[in-house]
Amino acid sequence: MSQLQQGMALMIQTFHKYSGKEGDKTTLTKAELKELLNTELSGILGKSEDKAALDKIFKDLDADGDSTVNFQEYATLVACLTMLCNDSFK
């Protein structure tokens, strides 16, 4: 696999590492998202125990309003954070 394909596979594996711990294997609950953010993205976002901030992130990600974050919504988060990181390297 190319490095890009490895990155894509890692992104998928990371989503499924956290999804389904509390129910549906294809979505993230708010608690699962919090664990993912604190474990996988704390280097970028910092560890957050701020419930209001987590609620805002979750609400903003939940584009379809079903009270979960699906893979497409998660991919949007990762893409946006990647773009922000790219901007900081310029």
PDB file of N, CA, C and O in Angstrom:
ATOM      1  N   MET A   1       0.836  -1.190   0.000  1.00  0.00           N
ATOM      2  CA  MET A   1       0.000   0.000   0.000  1.00  0.00           C
ATOM      3  C   MET A   1       0.879   1.252   0.000  1.00  0.00           C
ATOM      4  O   MET A   1       1.957   1.280   0.595  1.00  0.00           O
ATOM      5  N   SER A   2       0.393   2.266  -0.674  1.00  0.00           N
ATOM      6  CA  SER A   2       1.092   3.549  -0.637  1.00  0.00           C
ATOM      7  C   SER A   2       0.902   4.193   0.733  1.00  0.00           C
ATOM      8  O   SER A   2       0.056   3.759   1.515  1.00  0.00           O
ATOM      9  N   GLN A   3       1.682   5.219   1.017  1.00  0.00           N
ATOM     10  CA  GLN A   3       1.537   5.914   2.300  1.00  0.00           C
ATOM     11  C   GLN A   3       0.150   6.538   2.434  1.00  0.00           C
ATOM     12  O   GLN A   3      -0.428   6.547   3.521  1.00  0.00           O
ATOM     13  N   LEU A   4      -0.384   7.060   1.329  1.00  0.00           N
ATOM     14  CA  LEU A   4      -1.719   7.649   1.379  1.00  0.00           C
ATOM     15  C   LEU A   4      -2.766   6.584   1.682  1.00  0.00           C
ATOM     16  O   LEU A   4      -3.673   6.817   2.481  1.00  0.00           O
ATOM     17  N   GLN A   5      -2.648   5.428   1.055  1.00  0.00           N
ATOM     18  CA  GLN A   5      -3.586   4.333   1.323  1.00  0.00           C
ATOM     19  C   GLN A   5      -3.460   3.864   2.772  1.00  0.00           C
ATOM     20  O   GLN A   5      -4.464   3.531   3.401  1.00  0.00           O
ATOM     21  N   GLN A   6      -2.246   3.835   3.305  1.00  0.00           N
ATOM     22  CA  GLN A   6      -2.042   3.465   4.705  1.00  0.00           C
ATOM     23  C   GLN A   6      -2.717   4.477   5.631  1.00  0.00           C
ATOM     24  O   GLN A   6      -3.319   4.108   6.639  1.00  0.00           O
ATOM     25  N   GLY A   7      -2.606   5.761   5.271  1.00  0.00           N
ATOM     26  CA  GLY A   7      -3.261   6.806   6.054  1.00  0.00           C
ATOM     27  C   GLY A   7      -4.778   6.651   6.034  1.00  0.00           C
ATOM     28  O   GLY A   7      -5.443   6.823   7.056  1.00  0.00           O
ATOM     29  N   MET A   8      -5.314   6.327   4.867  1.00  0.00           N
ATOM     30  CA  MET A   8      -6.765   6.122   4.753  1.00  0.00           C
ATOM     31  C   MET A   8      -7.195   4.923   5.596  1.00  0.00           C
ATOM     32  O   MET A   8      -8.210   4.984   6.290  1.00  0.00           O
ATOM     33  N   ALA A   9      -6.432   3.844   5.536  1.00  0.00           N
ATOM     34  CA  ALA A   9      -6.755   2.648   6.318  1.00  0.00           C
ATOM     35  C   ALA A   9      -6.696   2.959   7.813  1.00  0.00           C
ATOM     36  O   ALA A   9      -7.542   2.494   8.577  1.00  0.00           O
ATOM     37  N   LEU A  10      -5.709   3.734   8.228  1.00  0.00           N
ATOM     38  CA  LEU A  10      -5.576   4.113   9.635  1.00  0.00           C
ATOM     39  C   LEU A  10      -6.753   4.962  10.091  1.00  0.00           C
ATOM     40  O   LEU A  10      -7.250   4.797  11.204  1.00  0.00           O
ATOM     41  N   MET A  11      -7.196   5.870   9.228  1.00  0.00           N
ATOM     42  CA  MET A  11      -8.355   6.709   9.551  1.00  0.00           C
ATOM     43  C   MET A  11      -9.605   5.834   9.765  1.00  0.00           C
ATOM     44  O   MET A  11     -10.373   6.054  10.702  1.00  0.00           O
ATOM     45  N   ILE A  12      -9.791   4.857   8.898  1.00  0.00           N
ATOM     46  CA  ILE A  12     -10.931   3.941   9.006  1.00  0.00           C
ATOM     47  C   ILE A  12     -10.812   3.097  10.275  1.00  0.00           C
ATOM     48  O   ILE A  12     -11.774   2.969  11.032  1.00  0.00           O
ATOM     49  N   GLN A  13      -9.632   2.525  10.505  1.00  0.00           N
ATOM     50  CA  GLN A  13      -9.421   1.691  11.694  1.00  0.00           C
ATOM     51  C   GLN A  13      -9.651   2.476  12.978  1.00  0.00           C
ATOM     52  O   GLN A  13     -10.221   1.952  13.935  1.00  0.00           O
ATOM     53  N   THR A  14      -9.211   3.730  13.000  1.00  0.00           N
ATOM     54  CA  THR A  14      -9.381   4.555  14.197  1.00  0.00           C
ATOM     55  C   THR A  14     -10.860   4.797  14.479  1.00  0.00           C
ATOM     56  O   THR A  14     -11.291   4.717  15.629  1.00  0.00           O
ATOM     57  N   PHE A  15     -11.639   5.091  13.444  1.00  0.00           N
ATOM     58  CA  PHE A  15     -13.079   5.279  13.630  1.00  0.00           C
ATOM     59  C   PHE A  15     -13.700   4.034  14.257  1.00  0.00           C
ATOM     60  O   PHE A  15     -14.447   4.130  15.230  1.00  0.00           O
ATOM     61  N   HIS A  16     -13.390   2.872  13.701  1.00  0.00           N
ATOM     62  CA  HIS A  16     -14.007   1.627  14.171  1.00  0.00           C
ATOM     63  C   HIS A  16     -13.461   1.143  15.511  1.00  0.00           C
ATOM     64  O   HIS A  16     -14.081   0.311  16.174  1.00  0.00           O
ATOM     65  N   LYS A  17     -12.305   1.661  15.908  1.00  0.00           N
ATOM     66  CA  LYS A  17     -11.762   1.367  17.233  1.00  0.00           C
ATOM     67  C   LYS A  17     -12.690   1.915  18.330  1.00  0.00           C
ATOM     68  O   LYS A  17     -12.797   1.338  19.412  1.00  0.00           O
ATOM     69  N   TYR A  18     -13.353   3.034  18.031  1.00  0.00           N
ATOM     70  CA  TYR A  18     -14.206   3.703  19.017  1.00  0.00           C
ATOM     71  C   TYR A  18     -15.697   3.505  18.761  1.00  0.00           C
ATOM     72  O   TYR A  18     -16.490   3.510  19.703  1.00  0.00           O
ATOM     73  N   SER A  19     -16.083   3.334  17.516  1.00  0.00           N
ATOM     74  CA  SER A  19     -17.515   3.198  17.208  1.00  0.00           C
ATOM     75  C   SER A  19     -18.039   1.865  17.724  1.00  0.00           C
ATOM     76  O   SER A  19     -17.319   0.866  17.729  1.00  0.00           O
ATOM     77  N   GLY A  20     -19.269   1.854  18.149  1.00  0.00           N
ATOM     78  CA  GLY A  20     -19.916   0.620  18.569  1.00  0.00           C
ATOM     79  C   GLY A  20     -19.641   0.183  19.984  1.00  0.00           C
ATOM     80  O   GLY A  20     -20.162  -0.848  20.411  1.00  0.00           O
ATOM     81  N   LYS A  21     -18.851   0.914  20.726  1.00  0.00           N
ATOM     82  CA  LYS A  21     -18.622   0.543  22.124  1.00  0.00           C
ATOM     83  C   LYS A  21     -19.910   0.653  22.928  1.00  0.00           C
ATOM     84  O   LYS A  21     -20.105  -0.061  23.912  1.00  0.00           O
ATOM     85  N   GLU A  22     -20.793   1.561  22.495  1.00  0.00           N
ATOM     86  CA  GLU A  22     -22.041   1.796  23.220  1.00  0.00           C
ATOM     87  C   GLU A  22     -23.274   1.471  22.385  1.00  0.00           C
ATOM     88  O   GLU A  22     -24.384   1.821  22.784  1.00  0.00           O
ATOM     89  N   GLY A  23     -23.118   0.827  21.266  1.00  0.00           N
ATOM     90  CA  GLY A  23     -24.296   0.549  20.444  1.00  0.00           C
ATOM     91  C   GLY A  23     -23.928   0.290  19.003  1.00  0.00           C
ATOM     92  O   GLY A  23     -23.187  -0.646  18.702  1.00  0.00           O
ATOM     93  N   ASP A  24     -24.446   1.119  18.108  1.00  0.00           N
ATOM     94  CA  ASP A  24     -24.266   0.957  16.673  1.00  0.00           C
ATOM     95  C   ASP A  24     -22.785   0.988  16.299  1.00  0.00           C
ATOM     96  O   ASP A  24     -22.068   1.927  16.646  1.00  0.00           O
ATOM     97  N   LYS A  25     -22.334  -0.050  15.586  1.00  0.00           N
ATOM     98  CA  LYS A  25     -20.928  -0.154  15.201  1.00  0.00           C
ATOM     99  C   LYS A  25     -20.536   0.822  14.093  1.00  0.00           C
ATOM    100  O   LYS A  25     -19.353   0.968  13.784  1.00  0.00           O
ATOM    101  N   THR A  26     -21.524   1.489  13.495  1.00  0.00           N
ATOM    102  CA  THR A  26     -21.219   2.390  12.378  1.00  0.00           C
ATOM    103  C   THR A  26     -21.282   3.867  12.757  1.00  0.00           C
ATOM    104  O   THR A  26     -21.164   4.737  11.895  1.00  0.00           O
ATOM    105  N   THR A  27     -21.466   4.146  14.039  1.00  0.00           N
ATOM    106  CA  THR A  27     -21.546   5.539  14.483  1.00  0.00           C
ATOM    107  C   THR A  27     -20.816   5.720  15.812  1.00  0.00           C
ATOM    108  O   THR A  27     -20.520   4.760  16.523  1.00  0.00           O
ATOM    109  N   LEU A  28     -20.541   6.978  16.117  1.00  0.00           N
ATOM    110  CA  LEU A  28     -19.944   7.356  17.389  1.00  0.00           C
ATOM    111  C   LEU A  28     -20.983   8.080  18.241  1.00  0.00           C
ATOM    112  O   LEU A  28     -21.652   8.997  17.767  1.00  0.00           O
ATOM    113  N   THR A  29     -21.112   7.668  19.486  1.00  0.00           N
ATOM    114  CA  THR A  29     -21.922   8.426  20.438  1.00  0.00           C
ATOM    115  C   THR A  29     -21.069   9.592  20.937  1.00  0.00           C
ATOM    116  O   THR A  29     -19.889   9.692  20.604  1.00  0.00           O
ATOM    117  N   LYS A  30     -21.663  10.457  21.722  1.00  0.00           N
ATOM    118  CA  LYS A  30     -20.909  11.587  22.276  1.00  0.00           C
ATOM    119  C   LYS A  30     -19.757  11.078  23.151  1.00  0.00           C
ATOM    120  O   LYS A  30     -18.653  11.618  23.090  1.00  0.00           O
ATOM    121  N   ALA A  31     -20.003  10.055  23.956  1.00  0.00           N
ATOM    122  CA  ALA A  31     -18.948   9.505  24.822  1.00  0.00           C
ATOM    123  C   ALA A  31     -17.833   8.869  23.999  1.00  0.00           C
ATOM    124  O   ALA A  31     -16.656   9.023  24.327  1.00  0.00           O
ATOM    125  N   GLU A  32     -18.189   8.162  22.940  1.00  0.00           N
ATOM    126  CA  GLU A  32     -17.180   7.547  22.072  1.00  0.00           C
ATOM    127  C   GLU A  32     -16.358   8.627  21.371  1.00  0.00           C
ATOM    128  O   GLU A  32     -15.138   8.506  21.258  1.00  0.00           O
ATOM    129  N   LEU A  33     -17.021   9.675  20.902  1.00  0.00           N
ATOM    130  CA  LEU A  33     -16.317  10.785  20.255  1.00  0.00           C
ATOM    131  C   LEU A  33     -15.361  11.450  21.245  1.00  0.00           C
ATOM    132  O   LEU A  33     -14.226  11.765  20.889  1.00  0.00           O
ATOM    133  N   LYS A  34     -15.802  11.665  22.469  1.00  0.00           N
ATOM    134  CA  LYS A  34     -14.951  12.282  23.485  1.00  0.00           C
ATOM    135  C   LYS A  34     -13.707  11.436  23.712  1.00  0.00           C
ATOM    136  O   LYS A  34     -12.600  11.969  23.792  1.00  0.00           O
ATOM    137  N   GLU A  35     -13.879  10.122  23.817  1.00  0.00           N
ATOM    138  CA  GLU A  35     -12.735   9.239  24.018  1.00  0.00           C
ATOM    139  C   GLU A  35     -11.784   9.311  22.821  1.00  0.00           C
ATOM    140  O   GLU A  35     -10.569   9.378  23.002  1.00  0.00           O
ATOM    141  N   LEU A  36     -12.323   9.298  21.609  1.00  0.00           N
ATOM    142  CA  LEU A  36     -11.513   9.397  20.394  1.00  0.00           C
ATOM    143  C   LEU A  36     -10.737  10.714  20.385  1.00  0.00           C
ATOM    144  O   LEU A  36      -9.531  10.718  20.136  1.00  0.00           O
ATOM    145  N   LEU A  37     -11.410  11.821  20.653  1.00  0.00           N
ATOM    146  CA  LEU A  37     -10.758  13.137  20.642  1.00  0.00           C
ATOM    147  C   LEU A  37      -9.647  13.205  21.690  1.00  0.00           C
ATOM    148  O   LEU A  37      -8.546  13.676  21.406  1.00  0.00           O
ATOM    149  N   ASN A  38      -9.942  12.732  22.900  1.00  0.00           N
ATOM    150  CA  ASN A  38      -8.966  12.818  23.986  1.00  0.00           C
ATOM    151  C   ASN A  38      -7.791  11.863  23.792  1.00  0.00           C
ATOM    152  O   ASN A  38      -6.678  12.155  24.228  1.00  0.00           O
ATOM    153  N   THR A  39      -8.029  10.728  23.145  1.00  0.00           N
ATOM    154  CA  THR A  39      -6.960   9.750  22.970  1.00  0.00           C
ATOM    155  C   THR A  39      -6.163   9.993  21.693  1.00  0.00           C
ATOM    156  O   THR A  39      -4.933   9.943  21.705  1.00  0.00           O
ATOM    157  N   GLU A  40      -6.850  10.251  20.612  1.00  0.00           N
ATOM    158  CA  GLU A  40      -6.202  10.315  19.300  1.00  0.00           C
ATOM    159  C   GLU A  40      -5.820  11.728  18.865  1.00  0.00           C
ATOM    160  O   GLU A  40      -4.896  11.889  18.068  1.00  0.00           O
ATOM    161  N   LEU A  41      -6.501  12.743  19.362  1.00  0.00           N
ATOM    162  CA  LEU A  41      -6.273  14.100  18.869  1.00  0.00           C
ATOM    163  C   LEU A  41      -5.890  15.099  19.960  1.00  0.00           C
ATOM    164  O   LEU A  41      -5.947  16.309  19.740  1.00  0.00           O
ATOM    165  N   SER A  42      -5.506  14.603  21.120  1.00  0.00           N
ATOM    166  CA  SER A  42      -5.179  15.529  22.212  1.00  0.00           C
ATOM    167  C   SER A  42      -3.949  16.374  21.893  1.00  0.00           C
ATOM    168  O   SER A  42      -3.794  17.467  22.437  1.00  0.00           O
ATOM    169  N   GLY A  43      -3.072  15.880  21.018  1.00  0.00           N
ATOM    170  CA  GLY A  43      -1.911  16.663  20.620  1.00  0.00           C
ATOM    171  C   GLY A  43      -2.286  17.906  19.835  1.00  0.00           C
ATOM    172  O   GLY A  43      -1.546  18.890  19.827  1.00  0.00           O
ATOM    173  N   ILE A  44      -3.434  17.862  19.176  1.00  0.00           N
ATOM    174  CA  ILE A  44      -3.924  19.007  18.407  1.00  0.00           C
ATOM    175  C   ILE A  44      -4.931  19.805  19.218  1.00  0.00           C
ATOM    176  O   ILE A  44      -4.853  21.031  19.292  1.00  0.00           O
ATOM    177  N   LEU A  45      -5.874  19.099  19.823  1.00  0.00           N
ATOM    178  CA  LEU A  45      -6.987  19.752  20.505  1.00  0.00           C
ATOM    179  C   LEU A  45      -6.775  19.914  22.005  1.00  0.00           C
ATOM    180  O   LEU A  45      -7.457  20.716  22.642  1.00  0.00           O
ATOM    181  N   GLY A  46      -5.841  19.164  22.573  1.00  0.00           N
ATOM    182  CA  GLY A  46      -5.693  19.136  24.019  1.00  0.00           C
ATOM    183  C   GLY A  46      -6.757  18.239  24.626  1.00  0.00           C
ATOM    184  O   GLY A  46      -7.753  17.923  23.975  1.00  0.00           O
ATOM    185  N   LYS A  47      -6.552  17.833  25.854  1.00  0.00           N
ATOM    186  CA  LYS A  47      -7.559  17.011  26.536  1.00  0.00           C
ATOM    187  C   LYS A  47      -8.663  17.929  27.005  1.00  0.00           C
ATOM    188  O   LYS A  47      -8.410  18.931  27.675  1.00  0.00           O
ATOM    189  N   SER A  48      -9.888  17.586  26.652  1.00  0.00           N
ATOM    190  CA  SER A  48     -10.997  18.462  27.012  1.00  0.00           C
ATOM    191  C   SER A  48     -11.961  17.759  27.957  1.00  0.00           C
ATOM    192  O   SER A  48     -12.489  16.688  27.660  1.00  0.00           O
ATOM    193  N   GLU A  49     -12.166  18.377  29.068  1.00  0.00           N
ATOM    194  CA  GLU A  49     -13.208  17.936  29.992  1.00  0.00           C
ATOM    195  C   GLU A  49     -14.345  18.959  30.006  1.00  0.00           C
ATOM    196  O   GLU A  49     -15.276  18.855  30.804  1.00  0.00           O
ATOM    197  N   ASP A  50     -14.258  19.946  29.114  1.00  0.00           N
ATOM    198  CA  ASP A  50     -15.252  20.999  29.007  1.00  0.00           C
ATOM    199  C   ASP A  50     -16.485  20.452  28.289  1.00  0.00           C
ATOM    200  O   ASP A  50     -16.470  20.273  27.071  1.00  0.00           O
ATOM    201  N   LYS A  51     -17.555  20.187  29.045  1.00  0.00           N
ATOM    202  CA  LYS A  51     -18.763  19.596  28.478  1.00  0.00           C
ATOM    203  C   LYS A  51     -19.387  20.483  27.413  1.00  0.00           C
ATOM    204  O   LYS A  51     -19.874  19.978  26.401  1.00  0.00           O
ATOM    205  N   ALA A  52     -19.383  21.783  27.618  1.00  0.00           N
ATOM    206  CA  ALA A  52     -19.965  22.707  26.633  1.00  0.00           C
ATOM    207  C   ALA A  52     -19.208  22.657  25.312  1.00  0.00           C
ATOM    208  O   ALA A  52     -19.815  22.677  24.241  1.00  0.00           O
ATOM    209  N   ALA A  53     -17.881  22.592  25.391  1.00  0.00           N
ATOM    210  CA  ALA A  53     -17.073  22.519  24.167  1.00  0.00           C
ATOM    211  C   ALA A  53     -17.334  21.210  23.431  1.00  0.00           C
ATOM    212  O   ALA A  53     -17.478  21.200  22.209  1.00  0.00           O
ATOM    213  N   LEU A  54     -17.396  20.100  24.177  1.00  0.00           N
ATOM    214  CA  LEU A  54     -17.687  18.808  23.560  1.00  0.00           C
ATOM    215  C   LEU A  54     -19.077  18.814  22.938  1.00  0.00           C
ATOM    216  O   LEU A  54     -19.261  18.312  21.829  1.00  0.00           O
ATOM    217  N   ASP A  55     -20.052  19.373  23.636  1.00  0.00           N
ATOM    218  CA  ASP A  55     -21.415  19.460  23.096  1.00  0.00           C
ATOM    219  C   ASP A  55     -21.436  20.243  21.784  1.00  0.00           C
ATOM    220  O   ASP A  55     -22.137  19.864  20.846  1.00  0.00           O
ATOM    221  N   LYS A  56     -20.672  21.329  21.714  1.00  0.00           N
ATOM    222  CA  LYS A  56     -20.628  22.131  20.488  1.00  0.00           C
ATOM    223  C   LYS A  56     -19.978  21.357  19.346  1.00  0.00           C
ATOM    224  O   LYS A  56     -20.497  21.337  18.230  1.00  0.00           O
ATOM    225  N   ILE A  57     -18.847  20.723  19.625  1.00  0.00           N
ATOM    226  CA  ILE A  57     -18.177  19.928  18.591  1.00  0.00           C
ATOM    227  C   ILE A  57     -19.117  18.838  18.088  1.00  0.00           C
ATOM    228  O   ILE A  57     -19.248  18.635  16.881  1.00  0.00           O
ATOM    229  N   PHE A  58     -19.768  18.144  19.006  1.00  0.00           N
ATOM    230  CA  PHE A  58     -20.675  17.051  18.631  1.00  0.00           C
ATOM    231  C   PHE A  58     -21.834  17.582  17.788  1.00  0.00           C
ATOM    232  O   PHE A  58     -22.172  17.004  16.755  1.00  0.00           O
ATOM    233  N   LYS A  59     -22.435  18.677  18.229  1.00  0.00           N
ATOM    234  CA  LYS A  59     -23.562  19.256  17.496  1.00  0.00           C
ATOM    235  C   LYS A  59     -23.137  19.703  16.097  1.00  0.00           C
ATOM    236  O   LYS A  59     -23.854  19.481  15.122  1.00  0.00           O
ATOM    237  N   ASP A  60     -21.964  20.335  16.008  1.00  0.00           N
ATOM    238  CA  ASP A  60     -21.470  20.792  14.714  1.00  0.00           C
ATOM    239  C   ASP A  60     -21.159  19.622  13.778  1.00  0.00           C
ATOM    240  O   ASP A  60     -21.373  19.723  12.570  1.00  0.00           O
ATOM    241  N   LEU A  61     -20.663  18.528  14.319  1.00  0.00           N
ATOM    242  CA  LEU A  61     -20.349  17.351  13.491  1.00  0.00           C
ATOM    243  C   LEU A  61     -21.591  16.594  13.057  1.00  0.00           C
ATOM    244  O   LEU A  61     -21.626  16.036  11.960  1.00  0.00           O
ATOM    245  N   ASP A  62     -22.605  16.567  13.899  1.00  0.00           N
ATOM    246  CA  ASP A  62     -23.817  15.778  13.638  1.00  0.00           C
ATOM    247  C   ASP A  62     -24.700  16.470  12.598  1.00  0.00           C
ATOM    248  O   ASP A  62     -25.759  17.009  12.918  1.00  0.00           O
ATOM    249  N   ALA A  63     -24.238  16.441  11.349  1.00  0.00           N
ATOM    250  CA  ALA A  63     -24.912  17.166  10.268  1.00  0.00           C
ATOM    251  C   ALA A  63     -26.331  16.682  10.013  1.00  0.00           C
ATOM    252  O   ALA A  63     -27.197  17.476   9.646  1.00  0.00           O
ATOM    253  N   ASP A  64     -26.581  15.389  10.203  1.00  0.00           N
ATOM    254  CA  ASP A  64     -27.921  14.863   9.921  1.00  0.00           C
ATOM    255  C   ASP A  64     -28.836  14.887  11.143  1.00  0.00           C
ATOM    256  O   ASP A  64     -30.001  14.500  11.050  1.00  0.00           O
ATOM    257  N   GLY A  65     -28.322  15.337  12.287  1.00  0.00           N
ATOM    258  CA  GLY A  65     -29.146  15.517  13.476  1.00  0.00           C
ATOM    259  C   GLY A  65     -29.660  14.240  14.116  1.00  0.00           C
ATOM    260  O   GLY A  65     -30.698  14.258  14.776  1.00  0.00           O
ATOM    261  N   ASP A  66     -28.945  13.122  13.931  1.00  0.00           N
ATOM    262  CA  ASP A  66     -29.417  11.854  14.488  1.00  0.00           C
ATOM    263  C   ASP A  66     -28.797  11.522  15.848  1.00  0.00           C
ATOM    264  O   ASP A  66     -28.948  10.406  16.344  1.00  0.00           O
ATOM    265  N   SER A  67     -28.109  12.478  16.441  1.00  0.00           N
ATOM    266  CA  SER A  67     -27.479  12.346  17.759  1.00  0.00           C
ATOM    267  C   SER A  67     -26.343  11.334  17.783  1.00  0.00           C
ATOM    268  O   SER A  67     -26.016  10.788  18.837  1.00  0.00           O
ATOM    269  N   THR A  68     -25.744  11.084  16.630  1.00  0.00           N
ATOM    270  CA  THR A  68     -24.538  10.278  16.524  1.00  0.00           C
ATOM    271  C   THR A  68     -23.651  10.908  15.453  1.00  0.00           C
ATOM    272  O   THR A  68     -24.096  11.756  14.679  1.00  0.00           O
ATOM    273  N   VAL A  69     -22.395  10.484  15.423  1.00  0.00           N
ATOM    274  CA  VAL A  69     -21.467  10.925  14.388  1.00  0.00           C
ATOM    275  C   VAL A  69     -21.154   9.711  13.515  1.00  0.00           C
ATOM    276  O   VAL A  69     -20.557   8.739  13.977  1.00  0.00           O
ATOM    277  N   ASN A  70     -21.567   9.783  12.243  1.00  0.00           N
ATOM    278  CA  ASN A  70     -21.289   8.678  11.332  1.00  0.00           C
ATOM    279  C   ASN A  70     -19.904   8.865  10.701  1.00  0.00           C
ATOM    280  O   ASN A  70     -19.217   9.848  10.976  1.00  0.00           O
ATOM    281  N   PHE A  71     -19.505   7.914   9.858  1.00  0.00           N
ATOM    282  CA  PHE A  71     -18.154   7.983   9.293  1.00  0.00           C
ATOM    283  C   PHE A  71     -17.960   9.233   8.449  1.00  0.00           C
ATOM    284  O   PHE A  71     -16.895   9.849   8.505  1.00  0.00           O
ATOM    285  N   GLN A  72     -18.952   9.617   7.675  1.00  0.00           N
ATOM    286  CA  GLN A  72     -18.818  10.811   6.836  1.00  0.00           C
ATOM    287  C   GLN A  72     -18.605  12.054   7.696  1.00  0.00           C
ATOM    288  O   GLN A  72     -17.788  12.911   7.359  1.00  0.00           O
ATOM    289  N   GLU A  73     -19.332  12.154   8.795  1.00  0.00           N
ATOM    290  CA  GLU A  73     -19.192  13.301   9.693  1.00  0.00           C
ATOM    291  C   GLU A  73     -17.811  13.295  10.366  1.00  0.00           C
ATOM    292  O   GLU A  73     -17.189  14.345  10.527  1.00  0.00           O
ATOM    293  N   TYR A  74     -17.350  12.126  10.748  1.00  0.00           N
ATOM    294  CA  TYR A  74     -16.002  11.955  11.309  1.00  0.00           C
ATOM    295  C   TYR A  74     -14.940  12.337  10.280  1.00  0.00           C
ATOM    296  O   TYR A  74     -13.974  13.026  10.608  1.00  0.00           O
ATOM    297  N   ALA A  75     -15.118  11.890   9.038  1.00  0.00           N
ATOM    298  CA  ALA A  75     -14.161  12.202   7.974  1.00  0.00           C
ATOM    299  C   ALA A  75     -14.082  13.712   7.751  1.00  0.00           C
ATOM    300  O   ALA A  75     -13.012  14.244   7.455  1.00  0.00           O
ATOM    301  N   THR A  76     -15.202  14.390   7.892  1.00  0.00           N
ATOM    302  CA  THR A  76     -15.224  15.849   7.775  1.00  0.00           C
ATOM    303  C   THR A  76     -14.354  16.480   8.860  1.00  0.00           C
ATOM    304  O   THR A  76     -13.588  17.406   8.589  1.00  0.00           O
ATOM    305  N   LEU A  77     -14.475  15.978  10.081  1.00  0.00           N
ATOM    306  CA  LEU A  77     -13.648  16.474  11.189  1.00  0.00           C
ATOM    307  C   LEU A  77     -12.169  16.274  10.881  1.00  0.00           C
ATOM    308  O   LEU A  77     -11.372  17.203  11.011  1.00  0.00           O
ATOM    309  N   VAL A  78     -11.805  15.072  10.476  1.00  0.00           N
ATOM    310  CA  VAL A  78     -10.397  14.778  10.199  1.00  0.00           C
ATOM    311  C   VAL A  78      -9.885  15.644   9.053  1.00  0.00           C
ATOM    312  O   VAL A  78      -8.769  16.158   9.116  1.00  0.00           O
ATOM    313  N   ALA A  79     -10.694  15.809   8.005  1.00  0.00           N
ATOM    314  CA  ALA A  79     -10.288  16.639   6.864  1.00  0.00           C
ATOM    315  C   ALA A  79     -10.094  18.095   7.284  1.00  0.00           C
ATOM    316  O   ALA A  79      -9.113  18.728   6.892  1.00  0.00           O
ATOM    317  N   CYS A  80     -11.013  18.624   8.073  1.00  0.00           N
ATOM    318  CA  CYS A  80     -10.907  20.019   8.526  1.00  0.00           C
ATOM    319  C   CYS A  80      -9.677  20.224   9.405  1.00  0.00           C
ATOM    320  O   CYS A  80      -8.958  21.210   9.248  1.00  0.00           O
ATOM    321  N   LEU A  81      -9.434  19.300  10.325  1.00  0.00           N
ATOM    322  CA  LEU A  81      -8.249  19.416  11.178  1.00  0.00           C
ATOM    323  C   LEU A  81      -6.974  19.295  10.352  1.00  0.00           C
ATOM    324  O   LEU A  81      -5.987  19.973  10.637  1.00  0.00           O
ATOM    325  N   THR A  82      -6.985  18.442   9.337  1.00  0.00           N
ATOM    326  CA  THR A  82      -5.824  18.283   8.461  1.00  0.00           C
ATOM    327  C   THR A  82      -5.555  19.572   7.699  1.00  0.00           C
ATOM    328  O   THR A  82      -4.402  19.974   7.546  1.00  0.00           O
ATOM    329  N   MET A  83      -6.607  20.220   7.223  1.00  0.00           N
ATOM    330  CA  MET A  83      -6.437  21.496   6.515  1.00  0.00           C
ATOM    331  C   MET A  83      -5.872  22.561   7.446  1.00  0.00           C
ATOM    332  O   MET A  83      -5.002  23.336   7.048  1.00  0.00           O
ATOM    333  N   LEU A  84      -6.366  22.606   8.688  1.00  0.00           N
ATOM    334  CA  LEU A  84      -5.841  23.580   9.657  1.00  0.00           C
ATOM    335  C   LEU A  84      -4.369  23.323   9.960  1.00  0.00           C
ATOM    336  O   LEU A  84      -3.581  24.262  10.070  1.00  0.00           O
ATOM    337  N   CYS A  85      -4.003  22.057  10.094  1.00  0.00           N
ATOM    338  CA  CYS A  85      -2.603  21.721  10.338  1.00  0.00           C
ATOM    339  C   CYS A  85      -1.748  22.119   9.149  1.00  0.00           C
ATOM    340  O   CYS A  85      -0.652  22.652   9.323  1.00  0.00           O
ATOM    341  N   ASN A  86      -2.233  21.870   7.953  1.00  0.00           N
ATOM    342  CA  ASN A  86      -1.503  22.256   6.739  1.00  0.00           C
ATOM    343  C   ASN A  86      -1.276  23.768   6.706  1.00  0.00           C
ATOM    344  O   ASN A  86      -0.189  24.235   6.367  1.00  0.00           O
ATOM    345  N   ASP A  87      -2.312  24.523   7.061  1.00  0.00           N
ATOM    346  CA  ASP A  87      -2.184  25.981   7.077  1.00  0.00           C
ATOM    347  C   ASP A  87      -1.112  26.443   8.055  1.00  0.00           C
ATOM    348  O   ASP A  87      -0.399  27.411   7.792  1.00  0.00           O
ATOM    349  N   SER A  88      -1.002  25.747   9.185  1.00  0.00           N
ATOM    350  CA  SER A  88      -0.015  26.148  10.194  1.00  0.00           C
ATOM    351  C   SER A  88       1.406  25.817   9.764  1.00  0.00           C
ATOM    352  O   SER A  88       2.351  26.398  10.299  1.00  0.00           O
ATOM    353  N   PHE A  89       1.590  24.899   8.812  1.00  0.00           N
ATOM    354  CA  PHE A  89       2.921  24.540   8.331  1.00  0.00           C
ATOM    355  C   PHE A  89       3.423  25.459   7.234  1.00  0.00           C
ATOM    356  O   PHE A  89       4.598  25.409   6.871  1.00  0.00           O
ATOM    357  N   LYS A  90       2.542  26.301   6.702  1.00  0.00           N
ATOM    358  CA  LYS A  90       2.941  27.194   5.599  1.00  0.00           C
ATOM    359  C   LYS A  90       3.855  28.296   6.079  1.00  0.00           C
ATOM    360  O   LYS A  90       4.284  29.133   5.284  1.00  0.00           O
TER     361      LYS A  90
END
